[in-house]
């Protein structure tokens, strides 16, 4: 499963990777190689993933874009009006890479997974309310990983109460069809998420959650954090 909230369904390529390689078309074979490389980076382990260096280079760039999106709620953009800083230059390089990959895709020099990945990339712009939504998503994920159970609105802890209210609002918006497809996809990747009442996690699943590696932009709960989702149950 994706380890960043990237709005793309990889189930087709996961299924292809499980098939006999001799039954795959050339395009499917290339797509599987790119999928395995990208999945290895998401799982924080490329051990045992044997792919050509050019495939791994593509996967590293794609994963860097996904991490950028998880932290900022938008894709990288080229902005020459901003002064040069390491962060700005890094974003500029990622945006230039996306532009180059898009050009190659239009010339049919990219496999189906690469094209699908490019087509699924989010908008370069993010509104303040979208940024807040991403922040709440990350806070909810952090709470689940740290505590192992869904936040409760009846708690005396203000931050936990706030997360429980936010989750209830997302379920209400879902029933009223007021969530975007991206928001629905991201919510589905929250561990233990359900569109009805919050589910009680099994003891085994709680152990899995506590073993999920965290990479945080801020060390405190409430900052924007980049987390590693595990499949919901």
Number of C-alpha atoms within 10 A of each C-alpha: 16 20 21 20 27 20 19 17 14 15 10 10 20 15 10 17 18 9 11 8 13 8 10 15 10 12 12 18 18 18 23 25 21 25 20 22 25 24 21 18 20 21 16 12 11 16 8 8 15 12 15 11 10 10 18 21 14 17 23 17 16 20 20 17 22 25 20 19 22 22 22 19 24 21 22 26 18 17 13 10 6 9 9 12 9 9 9 16 16 16 20 18 16 20 19 15 17 20 15 11 18 18 13 13 18 10 9 11 13 18 17 18 20 21 18 15 15 17 13 14 17 18 12 13 13 14 10 10 9 15 16 14 15 23 21 20 22 24 23 25 27 25 19 21 26 16 13 22 19 22 22 16 18 11 12 9 11 11 15 19 16 17 21 20 14 18 25 17 12 18 20 15 13 15 12 9 11 13 15 11 11 15 18 16 16 18 22 16 21 23 24 24 21 15 15 10 10 16 14 13 18 13 10 8 18 19 13 13 24 14 11 15 13 15 11 16 12 11 10 11 15 15 15 23 25 25 23 23 23 19 12 14 13
